[in-house]
């Protein structure tokens, strides 16, 4: 399995041939986050060429994306056709029964049997994000062993309060507010506009920087960050963070802007 970033890096460093050779050695190719090539014409062309090589070799290829092919705004028509010509399967968020089953199975993998009410609590609050779920279960096991006590809903709430979706301590909220205010000040925008639904150029630019800095300077999850900014979805936040990261690497002046805003945040603390 690989993600689309490997192709980005290969193209930037003229190592396209190395990537194709690597793909030829595999029987099944799974490429994650393929939606991120939207708007990147050079990457799309190379991606199409790589896929043709795989197709000619009889490889099985699976793409994953957070949106259907007709919403990825591909500039290369034949690439859109490539995506739409295969078998498309939608994956929905797990319902309550499936979240409970995933939570229970993950706990059993760690060798711990949890009461049903604890399983339900975890499934209701963490069951959609499998990585966060497994981290929470490991923390519960460590807590149980350290306290030498059975895990109850009360102890689970206490142990997991810092990672349950939507929860964060007062210090994180203060830092987040400071980041939004300092970013808004730098771009001469109102803080309420940055976190709102507005889509004018300057507001969007400031919002992206604020999202990026909150991700870098706090422990908030992508989902929590999205909730702050008019309930934007997780994929939007992830895309924004990657976009800003890329621009920092490529644009020296923009990198300096980020450093200046960071300095203002720390000075005001």
C-alpha positions as CSV (number, residue, x, y, z in Angstrom):
1,X,0.0,0.0,0.0
2,X,1.1,3.6,-0.7
3,X,-0.4,7.0,-0.5
4,X,-0.4,9.6,-3.3
5,X,2.3,11.6,-1.6
6,X,4.9,9.0,-2.8
7,X,4.0,10.0,-6.3
8,X,4.2,13.7,-5.5
9,X,7.8,13.2,-4.1
10,X,8.8,11.0,-7.1
11,X,7.7,13.6,-9.6
12,X,9.4,16.5,-7.7
13,X,12.7,14.6,-7.6
14,X,12.4,13.1,-11.1
15,X,12.2,9.5,-9.7
16,X,9.2,8.5,-11.7
17,X,10.9,5.4,-13.1
18,X,11.8,4.2,-9.6
19,X,8.1,4.3,-8.5
20,X,7.0,2.4,-11.6
21,X,9.6,-0.3,-11.0
22,X,8.4,-0.6,-7.4
23,X,4.8,-0.9,-8.5
24,X,5.8,-3.6,-11.1
25,X,7.0,-5.9,-8.3
26,X,3.7,-5.9,-6.5
27,X,0.6,-8.1,-7.3
28,X,-1.9,-5.7,-5.8
29,X,-1.6,-2.0,-5.6
30,X,-3.6,0.1,-3.1
31,X,-3.3,3.8,-3.4
32,X,-4.8,6.0,-0.7
33,X,-6.0,9.6,-0.8
34,X,-6.1,9.8,-4.6
35,X,-8.3,12.9,-4.4
36,X,-5.2,14.9,-3.6
37,X,-4.1,14.9,-7.2
38,X,-7.1,17.1,-8.1
39,X,-5.8,20.3,-9.7
40,X,-2.2,18.9,-10.2
41,X,-2.1,18.3,-13.9
42,X,1.5,17.1,-14.1
43,X,0.9,14.6,-11.3
44,X,-2.3,13.5,-13.0
45,X,-0.5,12.8,-16.3
46,X,2.2,10.8,-14.5
47,X,-0.4,8.9,-12.5
48,X,-2.3,8.0,-15.7
49,X,1.0,6.7,-17.3
50,X,1.8,4.7,-14.2
51,X,-1.7,3.2,-14.2
52,X,-1.4,2.2,-17.8
53,X,1.9,0.4,-17.0
54,X,0.1,-1.5,-14.2
55,X,-2.9,-2.3,-16.4
56,X,-0.7,-3.7,-19.1
57,X,1.0,-5.9,-16.5
58,X,-2.3,-7.3,-15.3
59,X,-2.0,-5.8,-11.9
60,X,-5.0,-5.3,-9.6
61,X,-5.3,-1.6,-8.5
62,X,-7.4,-0.2,-5.8
63,X,-7.9,3.6,-5.2
64,X,-9.4,5.2,-2.2
65,X,-10.8,8.7,-2.0
66,X,-13.0,10.7,0.3
67,X,-15.2,11.7,-2.7
68,X,-16.6,10.1,-5.8
69,X,-14.8,10.5,-9.2
70,X,-17.2,13.1,-10.6
71,X,-16.4,15.5,-7.6
72,X,-12.6,15.4,-7.9
73,X,-12.5,18.0,-10.7
74,X,-9.9,16.2,-12.7
75,X,-8.3,18.2,-15.5
76,X,-7.3,15.1,-17.4
77,X,-10.5,13.7,-19.0
78,X,-9.0,10.3,-19.5
79,X,-8.0,10.1,-15.8
80,X,-11.6,10.8,-14.9
81,X,-12.7,8.0,-17.3
82,X,-10.1,5.7,-15.6
83,X,-11.7,6.2,-12.2
84,X,-15.3,5.9,-13.5
85,X,-14.6,2.8,-15.6
86,X,-13.7,0.6,-12.6
87,X,-15.9,-0.8,-9.9
88,X,-16.8,2.0,-7.4
89,X,-17.8,1.0,-3.9
90,X,-18.9,3.5,-1.3
91,X,-17.9,3.1,2.3
92,X,-20.1,4.7,4.9
93,X,-19.3,5.5,8.5
94,X,-20.1,2.5,10.7
95,X,-23.5,2.4,12.4
96,X,-23.9,1.9,16.1
97,X,-23.9,-1.9,16.0
98,X,-20.8,-2.0,13.8
99,X,-19.0,0.5,16.1
100,X,-19.7,-1.7,19.1
101,X,-18.4,-4.8,17.3
102,X,-15.2,-3.0,16.2
103,X,-14.6,-1.7,19.7
104,X,-15.2,-5.1,21.2
105,X,-12.9,-6.9,18.7
106,X,-10.2,-4.3,19.1
107,X,-10.3,-4.7,22.9
108,X,-10.1,-8.5,22.6
109,X,-7.0,-8.1,20.3
110,X,-5.4,-6.3,23.3
111,X,-6.4,-9.1,25.6
112,X,-8.9,-7.1,27.6
113,X,-12.6,-7.8,28.2
114,X,-14.6,-4.7,28.9
115,X,-18.1,-4.4,30.4
116,X,-20.9,-3.7,27.8
117,X,-21.5,-0.2,29.2
118,X,-17.9,0.7,28.8
119,X,-17.9,-0.7,25.2
120,X,-20.9,1.4,24.4
121,X,-19.4,4.5,25.8
122,X,-16.2,4.1,23.8
123,X,-18.1,3.1,20.6
124,X,-20.3,6.2,21.0
125,X,-17.4,8.6,21.4
126,X,-14.5,7.0,19.5
127,X,-15.8,4.2,17.3
128,X,-15.4,5.9,14.0
129,X,-11.7,6.7,14.1
130,X,-10.0,3.3,14.3
131,X,-6.6,4.7,15.1
132,X,-8.0,6.9,17.9
133,X,-10.0,4.0,19.2
134,X,-7.0,1.7,19.5
135,X,-5.0,4.4,21.2
136,X,-7.8,4.9,23.7
137,X,-8.0,1.2,24.4
138,X,-4.3,0.9,25.1
139,X,-4.6,3.9,27.4
140,X,-7.4,2.2,29.3
141,X,-5.4,-1.0,29.7
142,X,-2.4,0.9,31.1
143,X,-4.8,2.8,33.4
144,X,-6.3,-0.4,34.6
145,X,-3.0,-2.0,35.3
146,X,-1.6,1.1,37.0
147,X,-4.7,1.6,39.2
148,X,-5.2,-2.2,39.7
149,X,-8.9,-1.7,39.3
150,X,-11.7,-2.7,37.0
151,X,-12.6,-0.3,34.2
152,X,-16.0,1.4,34.6
153,X,-17.7,4.1,32.6
154,X,-16.7,6.6,35.2
155,X,-13.0,5.6,35.1
156,X,-13.1,5.5,31.2
157,X,-14.5,9.0,31.1
158,X,-11.7,10.2,33.4
159,X,-9.0,8.3,31.6
160,X,-10.1,9.3,28.1
161,X,-11.3,12.9,28.6
162,X,-8.4,14.3,26.6
163,X,-9.1,12.3,23.5
164,X,-12.8,11.9,23.4
165,X,-14.0,13.8,20.3
166,X,-15.0,17.4,21.0
167,X,-13.3,17.5,24.4
168,X,-10.2,19.7,25.2
169,X,-8.9,21.4,28.3
170,X,-9.0,25.1,29.0
171,X,-5.3,25.6,28.0
172,X,-5.9,24.2,24.5
173,X,-9.0,26.4,24.1
174,X,-6.9,29.5,25.1
175,X,-4.1,28.6,22.7
176,X,-6.6,28.0,19.9
177,X,-8.3,31.3,20.5
178,X,-5.0,33.1,20.5
179,X,-4.0,31.5,17.1
180,X,-7.3,32.6,15.5
181,X,-7.0,36.1,16.9
182,X,-3.3,36.6,15.8
183,X,-3.9,35.1,12.4
184,X,-7.0,37.3,11.9
185,X,-4.9,40.3,13.0
186,X,-2.1,39.5,10.6
187,X,-4.5,39.2,7.6
188,X,-6.6,42.2,8.8
189,X,-9.7,40.0,9.1
190,X,-12.3,39.6,11.9
191,X,-11.9,36.4,13.9
192,X,-15.6,35.6,13.5
193,X,-15.2,35.7,9.7
194,X,-12.3,33.2,9.8
195,X,-14.2,30.6,11.7
196,X,-17.4,31.3,9.8
197,X,-18.7,30.1,6.4
198,X,-17.3,33.1,4.3
199,X,-15.4,32.2,1.1
200,X,-13.8,35.5,0.0
201,X,-10.2,35.2,-0.9
202,X,-8.6,36.9,2.1
203,X,-10.8,35.1,4.6
204,X,-10.2,31.7,3.1
205,X,-6.4,32.4,3.1
206,X,-6.4,33.4,6.7
207,X,-8.6,30.4,7.6
208,X,-6.2,27.9,6.0
209,X,-3.3,29.4,8.0
210,X,-5.3,29.3,11.3
211,X,-6.3,25.6,10.7
212,X,-2.6,24.7,10.0
213,X,-1.3,26.5,13.1
214,X,-3.9,24.9,15.3
215,X,-3.0,21.5,14.0
216,X,0.7,22.2,14.6
217,X,0.5,24.0,18.0
218,X,-2.3,22.1,19.8
219,X,-3.3,18.5,20.4
220,X,-6.7,18.9,18.7
221,X,-7.7,16.2,16.3
222,X,-8.6,17.1,12.6
223,X,-12.3,16.5,13.5
224,X,-12.1,18.9,16.5
225,X,-10.4,21.6,14.3
226,X,-13.2,21.2,11.7
227,X,-15.8,21.8,14.3
228,X,-14.3,25.1,15.2
229,X,-14.4,26.3,11.6
230,X,-18.1,26.1,10.9
231,X,-18.2,22.3,11.3
232,X,-16.0,21.6,8.3
233,X,-15.4,17.9,7.7
234,X,-12.1,16.1,8.6
235,X,-11.0,15.7,5.0
236,X,-11.2,19.5,4.4
237,X,-8.9,20.1,7.4
238,X,-6.4,17.4,6.3
239,X,-6.3,18.8,2.8
240,X,-5.7,22.3,4.1
241,X,-2.9,21.2,6.4
242,X,-1.1,19.4,3.6
243,X,-1.7,22.4,1.2
244,X,-0.1,24.9,3.7
245,X,2.7,22.5,4.5
246,X,3.5,22.2,0.7
247,X,3.4,26.0,0.3
248,X,5.7,26.5,3.2
249,X,8.3,24.2,1.6
250,X,8.0,25.9,-1.8
251,X,7.5,29.6,-0.9
252,X,10.2,31.3,1.2
253,X,8.1,34.4,1.8
254,X,5.1,32.4,2.9
255,X,7.3,30.4,5.3
256,X,8.4,33.7,6.8
257,X,4.7,34.8,7.2
258,X,4.0,31.6,9.2
259,X,7.1,32.2,11.4
260,X,5.9,35.8,12.0
261,X,2.4,34.7,13.1
262,X,3.9,32.0,15.3
263,X,6.1,34.7,17.0
264,X,3.1,36.9,17.6
265,X,1.2,34.0,19.1
266,X,4.0,33.2,21.5
267,X,4.6,36.8,22.4
268,X,1.0,37.3,23.3
269,X,0.9,34.3,25.5
